[in-house]
Amino acid sequence: MTELYNDTVLDHFRHPRNTGVLEGAEAVGKAVNSACGDVLHLYLQIEDDHVRAARFQTFGCAAAIAAGSCLTEMVTGRTLDELRGLRRQDVVDALGGLPPMKVHCSVLAEDAIRAALEDFGKRRPSAQS
């Protein structure tokens, strides 16, 4: 595994940040890769249009876990508008790259953000843009 992933990915896999359910989350996003079965749940606490806290749960490979961990660090402190602009390549770049056959894990991260924003918009219709 160490020859497949860089040190940043391995660190996020071995020491994932912000894991678990975030009680009282104002936004919850779920993303599923039907081809491989990976699942990513993203929980966000939002205050004044900023992400104040983020947690995740992943059922998946090392790259999926690393993507979820990295994602929580990327979104914390950002505005909702900034979240809307995040793309899978941003996750890949923050991780220092992913092997081509694992880039789909960054798609999970982007899809989880979109799902969380959609959930937040349903809970607070004034938050949609």
Residue frames as a rotation matrix with the C-alpha (Angstrom) as fourth column:
MET 1
0.567 0.824 0.000 0.00
0.824 -0.567 0.000 0.00
0.000 0.000 -1.000 0.00
THR 2
0.366 -0.460 -0.809 2.82
0.284 -0.773 0.568 2.44
-0.886 -0.438 -0.153 0.77
GLU 3
-0.721 -0.663 0.202 4.04
0.380 -0.133 0.916 2.33
-0.580 0.737 0.348 -2.82
LEU 4
-0.237 0.740 0.629 0.55
0.940 0.012 0.341 3.19
0.245 0.672 -0.699 -4.12
TYR 5
0.764 0.636 0.107 -0.08
0.555 -0.732 0.395 6.27
0.329 -0.243 -0.912 -1.96
ASN 6
-0.108 -0.778 0.619 1.93
0.099 -0.628 -0.772 9.35
0.989 -0.022 0.145 -1.03
ASP 7
-0.808 -0.347 -0.477 2.71
0.475 0.097 -0.875 10.34
0.349 -0.933 0.086 2.57
THR 8
-0.802 0.558 0.213 -0.21
-0.597 -0.765 -0.242 12.78
0.028 -0.321 0.947 2.82
VAL 9
0.090 0.850 -0.519 -2.76
-0.668 0.438 0.601 10.16
0.739 0.293 0.607 1.78
LEU 10
-0.154 -0.222 -0.963 -1.22
0.383 0.885 -0.265 7.60
0.911 -0.410 -0.051 4.12
ASP 11
-0.976 -0.215 -0.018 -1.27
0.110 -0.422 -0.900 10.06
0.186 -0.881 0.436 7.02
HIS 12
-0.442 0.887 0.133 -4.97
-0.888 -0.453 0.073 10.84
0.125 -0.085 0.988 6.49
PHE 13
0.207 0.489 -0.847 -5.70
-0.363 0.843 0.398 7.11
0.909 0.225 0.352 6.20
ARG 14
-0.306 -0.447 -0.841 -3.71
0.531 0.653 -0.540 6.09
0.790 -0.612 0.038 9.27
HIS 15
-0.730 0.030 -0.683 -4.73
0.604 -0.440 -0.665 9.10
-0.320 -0.898 0.303 11.37
PRO 16
-0.293 0.671 0.681 -8.07
0.696 -0.339 0.633 10.30
0.655 0.660 -0.367 10.00
ARG 17
-0.999 -0.027 -0.044 -9.22
0.048 -0.803 -0.593 13.66
-0.019 -0.595 0.804 11.29
ASN 18
-0.608 0.793 -0.039 -12.73
-0.755 -0.592 -0.282 14.56
-0.247 -0.142 0.959 12.41
THR 19
-0.802 0.295 -0.519 -14.26
-0.047 0.835 0.548 11.09
0.595 0.464 -0.656 12.31
GLY 20
-0.754 0.577 -0.314 -17.70
0.617 0.457 -0.641 10.12
-0.226 -0.677 -0.700 13.48
VAL 21
0.095 0.906 0.412 -21.16
0.861 -0.282 0.423 11.60
0.499 0.314 -0.807 13.60
LEU 22
-0.932 -0.279 0.231 -21.50
0.158 -0.887 -0.433 15.29
0.326 -0.367 0.871 14.42
GLU 23
-0.301 0.854 -0.424 -24.43
0.937 0.184 -0.296 15.61
-0.175 -0.486 -0.856 16.80
GLY 24
0.295 0.553 -0.779 -26.70
0.405 -0.811 -0.423 18.50
-0.866 -0.191 -0.463 15.88
ALA 25
-0.764 -0.603 0.231 -25.31
0.434 -0.215 0.875 18.81
-0.478 0.768 0.426 12.35
GLU 26
-0.026 0.742 -0.670 -27.23
-0.313 -0.642 -0.700 21.33
-0.950 0.191 0.249 10.26
ALA 27
0.434 0.112 -0.894 -26.21
-0.901 0.062 -0.430 19.61
0.007 0.992 0.128 7.04
VAL 28
-0.012 -0.386 0.923 -25.65
-0.258 0.893 0.370 15.96
-0.966 -0.234 -0.111 6.24
GLY 29
0.317 0.056 -0.947 -24.44
-0.947 -0.028 -0.319 14.66
-0.044 0.998 0.045 2.91
LYS 30
0.222 -0.218 0.951 -24.13
-0.115 0.962 0.247 11.08
-0.968 -0.164 0.188 1.72
ALA 31
0.232 -0.218 -0.948 -22.26
-0.971 -0.104 -0.213 9.95
-0.052 0.970 -0.236 -1.36
VAL 32
0.394 -0.025 0.919 -22.09
-0.146 0.985 0.089 6.42
-0.907 -0.170 0.385 -2.74
ASN 33
-0.364 -0.487 -0.794 -19.93
-0.919 0.053 0.390 4.91
-0.148 0.872 -0.467 -5.46
SER 34
0.606 0.743 0.284 -22.11
-0.682 0.669 -0.296 2.12
-0.410 -0.014 0.912 -6.78
ALA 35
0.554 -0.447 -0.702 -19.21
-0.496 0.500 -0.710 0.56
0.669 0.741 0.055 -8.71
CYS 36
-0.407 -0.834 -0.372 -16.98
-0.096 0.444 -0.891 -0.14
0.908 -0.327 -0.261 -5.70
GLY 37
0.300 0.655 -0.693 -19.40
0.649 0.392 0.652 0.27
0.699 -0.646 -0.308 -2.79
ASP 38
-0.757 -0.600 -0.259 -17.56
0.609 -0.504 -0.612 3.16
0.237 -0.621 0.747 -1.08
VAL 39
0.446 0.886 0.125 -19.81
0.692 -0.430 0.580 5.37
0.568 -0.172 -0.805 1.06
LEU 40
-0.768 -0.640 -0.024 -19.00
0.530 -0.615 -0.584 8.78
0.359 -0.461 0.812 2.55
HIS 41
0.497 0.846 -0.192 -21.18
0.806 -0.368 0.464 10.59
0.322 -0.385 -0.865 5.09
LEU 42
-0.656 -0.656 0.374 -20.34
0.489 -0.747 -0.452 14.26
0.575 -0.113 0.810 5.71
TYR 43
0.389 0.734 -0.557 -21.72
0.911 -0.217 0.350 16.16
0.136 -0.643 -0.753 8.71
LEU 44
-0.525 -0.562 0.640 -21.50
0.510 -0.809 -0.293 19.95
0.682 0.172 0.711 8.92
GLN 45
0.151 0.482 -0.863 -22.21
0.888 -0.449 -0.095 22.45
-0.434 -0.752 -0.496 11.66
ILE 46
-0.361 -0.189 0.913 -22.98
0.742 -0.651 0.159 25.77
0.564 0.735 0.375 9.98
GLU 47
0.263 0.362 -0.894 -23.15
0.816 -0.578 0.006 29.14
-0.514 -0.731 -0.448 11.67
ASP 48
0.402 -0.041 -0.915 -23.41
-0.191 -0.981 -0.040 32.53
-0.895 0.191 -0.402 9.95
ASP 49
0.950 0.094 -0.298 -22.91
-0.310 0.155 -0.938 30.85
-0.042 0.984 0.176 6.55
HIS 50
-0.051 -0.991 -0.126 -19.57
-0.916 0.096 -0.389 29.36
0.398 0.095 -0.912 7.68
VAL 51
0.548 0.101 -0.831 -18.71
0.087 0.980 0.177 25.75
0.832 -0.169 0.528 8.40
ARG 52
0.410 -0.338 0.847 -17.83
-0.870 -0.424 0.252 25.72
0.274 -0.840 -0.468 12.10
ALA 53
-0.278 -0.480 0.832 -17.26
-0.631 0.744 0.218 21.97
-0.724 -0.465 -0.509 12.37
ALA 54
0.338 0.324 -0.883 -17.13
-0.880 0.441 -0.175 18.99
0.333 0.837 0.435 10.02
ARG 55
-0.277 -0.379 0.883 -17.00
-0.591 0.792 0.154 15.27
-0.758 -0.479 -0.443 10.63
PHE 56
0.022 0.261 -0.965 -17.19
-0.943 0.325 0.066 12.24
0.331 0.909 0.253 8.39
GLN 57
0.095 -0.036 0.995 -17.75
-0.368 0.927 0.069 8.52
-0.925 -0.372 0.075 8.29
THR 58
0.025 -0.150 -0.988 -16.48
-0.995 0.087 -0.039 6.40
0.092 0.985 -0.147 5.43
PHE 59
0.443 0.001 0.896 -16.95
-0.081 0.996 0.039 2.81
-0.893 -0.090 0.441 4.46
GLY 60
0.981 -0.114 -0.159 -14.29
-0.162 -0.017 -0.987 2.29
0.109 0.993 -0.035 1.84
CYS 61
0.525 -0.850 -0.049 -10.67
0.736 0.482 -0.475 1.98
0.427 0.213 0.879 0.86
ALA 62
-0.123 -0.705 -0.698 -7.67
0.901 -0.374 0.219 3.94
-0.416 -0.602 0.682 2.12
ALA 63
-0.869 -0.221 0.442 -8.16
0.431 -0.775 0.462 6.66
0.241 0.592 0.769 -0.50
ALA 64
0.043 0.964 0.264 -11.84
0.378 -0.260 0.889 7.09
0.925 0.061 -0.376 0.44
ILE 65
0.547 0.072 -0.834 -10.93
0.837 -0.054 0.544 7.45
-0.006 -0.996 -0.090 4.11
ALA 66
-0.500 -0.819 -0.283 -8.15
0.775 -0.569 0.276 9.91
-0.387 -0.081 0.919 3.26
ALA 67
-0.649 0.321 0.690 -10.50
0.391 -0.638 0.664 11.92
0.653 0.700 0.288 1.04
GLY 68
0.461 0.875 -0.146 -13.09
0.541 -0.147 0.828 12.17
0.703 -0.461 -0.541 3.82
SER 69
0.313 -0.448 -0.837 -10.49
0.888 -0.175 0.426 13.21
-0.338 -0.876 0.343 6.38
CYS 70
-0.749 -0.646 0.149 -8.94
0.644 -0.655 0.395 15.78
-0.158 0.392 0.906 4.08
LEU 71
-0.283 0.740 0.610 -12.37
0.510 -0.423 0.749 17.10
0.812 0.523 -0.257 3.11
THR 72
0.619 0.559 -0.552 -13.27
0.753 -0.222 0.619 17.92
0.224 -0.799 -0.559 6.71
GLU 73
-0.115 -0.744 -0.658 -10.09
0.737 -0.508 0.446 19.96
-0.666 -0.434 0.607 7.06
MET 74
-0.800 -0.214 0.560 -10.73
0.583 -0.495 0.644 21.71
0.139 0.842 0.521 3.76
VAL 75
-0.093 0.890 0.446 -14.30
0.531 -0.334 0.778 22.79
0.842 0.309 -0.442 4.54
THR 76
0.324 0.226 -0.919 -13.91
0.943 -0.162 0.292 23.90
-0.082 -0.961 -0.266 8.15
GLY 77
-0.277 -0.364 -0.889 -13.96
0.436 -0.872 0.222 27.69
-0.856 -0.326 0.400 8.33
ARG 78
-0.958 -0.096 0.271 -15.14
0.288 -0.300 0.909 28.13
-0.006 0.949 0.315 4.75
THR 79
-0.488 0.831 -0.269 -18.28
-0.659 -0.552 -0.511 29.90
-0.573 -0.072 0.817 3.64
LEU 80
0.206 0.665 0.717 -21.15
0.166 0.699 -0.696 28.13
-0.964 0.263 0.034 1.93
ASP 81
0.862 0.068 -0.502 -20.23
-0.441 -0.388 -0.809 29.94
-0.250 0.919 -0.305 -1.30
GLU 82
-0.141 -0.979 -0.148 -16.70
-0.985 0.123 0.123 28.58
-0.102 0.163 -0.981 -1.04
LEU 83
-0.388 0.072 0.919 -18.10
-0.205 0.965 -0.162 25.08
-0.898 -0.252 -0.360 -0.53
ARG 84
0.685 0.723 0.090 -20.16
-0.026 0.147 -0.989 25.43
-0.728 0.675 0.120 -3.68
GLY 85
0.666 -0.490 -0.563 -16.93
-0.743 -0.373 -0.556 26.08
0.062 0.788 -0.612 -5.57
LEU 86
-0.179 -0.768 0.615 -15.02
-0.721 0.528 0.449 23.05
-0.669 -0.363 -0.648 -4.26
ARG 87
0.592 0.290 -0.752 -14.34
-0.761 0.509 -0.402 20.35
0.267 0.810 0.522 -6.83
ARG 88
0.983 -0.172 0.066 -12.88
0.144 0.940 0.309 16.87
-0.115 -0.294 0.949 -6.74
GLN 89
0.405 -0.888 0.219 -9.58
0.483 0.005 -0.875 18.14
0.776 0.460 0.431 -8.11
ASP 90
0.254 -0.270 0.929 -9.25
-0.665 -0.746 -0.036 20.38
0.703 -0.608 -0.369 -5.04
VAL 91
0.819 0.080 0.568 -9.37
-0.499 0.589 0.636 17.24
-0.283 -0.804 0.523 -2.87
VAL 92
0.819 -0.560 0.126 -6.86
0.550 0.700 -0.455 15.45
0.167 0.442 0.881 -5.11
ASP 93
0.253 -0.745 0.617 -4.54
0.060 -0.624 -0.779 18.47
0.966 0.234 -0.113 -4.94
ALA 94
0.428 -0.035 0.903 -4.87
-0.833 -0.402 0.379 18.77
0.350 -0.915 -0.201 -1.15
LEU 95
0.891 -0.076 0.447 -3.94
-0.150 0.881 0.449 15.10
-0.428 -0.467 0.774 -0.84
GLY 96
-0.050 -0.969 -0.241 -0.90
-0.664 -0.148 0.733 15.58
-0.746 0.197 -0.637 -3.06
GLY 97
-0.371 0.011 -0.929 -2.42
-0.877 0.323 0.354 13.38
0.304 0.946 -0.110 -5.75
LEU 98
0.226 0.452 0.863 -4.20
-0.549 0.791 -0.271 10.06
-0.805 -0.412 0.427 -6.00
PRO 99
-0.803 -0.429 0.413 -3.45
0.052 0.640 0.767 7.07
-0.594 0.637 -0.491 -8.21
PRO 100
-0.780 0.494 -0.384 -5.62
-0.584 -0.353 0.731 7.18
0.225 0.794 0.564 -11.36
MET 101
-0.455 0.627 -0.633 -7.65
0.215 0.767 0.604 4.16
0.864 0.139 -0.484 -10.24
LYS 102
-0.378 0.286 -0.880 -8.48
0.925 0.095 -0.367 5.94
-0.021 -0.954 -0.300 -6.95
VAL 103
-0.982 0.006 0.187 -9.51
0.023 -0.988 0.153 9.38
0.185 0.154 0.970 -8.23
HIS 104
-0.197 0.978 -0.071 -13.15
0.212 0.113 0.971 8.26
0.957 0.176 -0.229 -7.89
CYS 105
-0.102 0.105 -0.989 -12.69
0.986 0.144 -0.087 8.72
0.133 -0.984 -0.118 -4.13
SER 106
-0.905 -0.211 -0.368 -12.38
0.265 -0.959 -0.100 12.46
-0.332 -0.189 0.924 -4.68
VAL 107
-0.636 0.766 0.092 -15.69
-0.125 -0.220 0.968 12.32
0.762 0.604 0.235 -6.55
LEU 108
-0.007 0.593 -0.805 -17.23
0.833 0.449 0.323 10.93
0.553 -0.668 -0.497 -3.35
ALA 109
-0.539 -0.280 -0.795 -15.98
0.742 -0.604 -0.290 14.01
-0.399 -0.746 0.533 -1.51
GLU 110
-0.981 0.190 -0.049 -17.43
-0.188 -0.841 0.506 16.41
0.055 0.506 0.861 -4.08
ASP 111
-0.362 0.898 -0.252 -20.73
0.115 0.312 0.943 14.53
0.925 0.312 -0.216 -4.14
ALA 112
-0.139 0.268 -0.953 -20.92
0.967 0.246 -0.072 14.57
0.215 -0.932 -0.293 -0.33
ILE 113
-0.863 -0.175 -0.474 -20.45
0.289 -0.940 -0.180 18.35
-0.414 -0.293 0.862 -0.31
ARG 114
-0.806 0.592 -0.017 -23.22
-0.313 -0.403 0.860 18.78
0.502 0.698 0.510 -2.89
ALA 115
-0.142 0.774 -0.617 -25.53
0.492 0.596 0.634 16.50
0.859 -0.214 -0.466 -0.90
ALA 116
-0.378 -0.055 -0.924 -24.79
0.912 -0.198 -0.361 18.36
-0.163 -0.979 0.125 2.35
LEU 117
-0.970 0.025 -0.242 -25.47
-0.061 -0.988 0.142 21.73
-0.235 0.153 0.960 0.71
GLU 118
-0.536 0.828 -0.165 -28.72
-0.157 0.095 0.983 20.38
0.830 0.553 0.079 -0.71
ASP 119
-0.110 0.457 -0.882 -29.70
0.843 0.513 0.161 19.07
0.526 -0.726 -0.442 2.73
PHE 120
-0.684 -0.206 -0.700 -28.89
0.607 -0.694 -0.388 22.42
-0.406 -0.690 0.599 4.33
GLY 121
-0.940 0.339 -0.028 -30.97
-0.282 -0.731 0.621 24.20
0.191 0.592 0.783 1.71
LYS 122
-0.241 0.884 -0.401 -33.95
0.237 0.454 0.859 21.98
0.941 0.112 -0.319 2.49
ARG 123
-0.114 0.137 -0.984 -33.58
0.986 0.140 -0.094 22.63
0.125 -0.981 -0.151 6.21
ARG 124
-0.066 0.011 -0.998 -33.05
0.362 -0.932 -0.034 26.36
-0.930 -0.363 0.057 5.70
PRO 125
0.440 0.327 0.837 -34.53
0.871 0.071 -0.486 27.43
-0.218 0.942 -0.254 2.37
SER 126
0.977 -0.068 -0.200 -33.08
-0.092 -0.989 -0.112 30.95
-0.190 0.128 -0.973 2.72
ALA 127
0.212 -0.970 0.116 -29.57
-0.244 0.062 0.968 29.40
-0.946 -0.233 -0.224 2.50
GLN 128
0.218 -0.112 0.970 -29.99
0.802 0.586 -0.112 28.30
-0.556 0.803 0.217 -1.11
SER 129
-0.119 -0.240 -0.963 -28.54
-0.335 -0.904 0.267 30.35
-0.935 0.355 0.027 -3.91
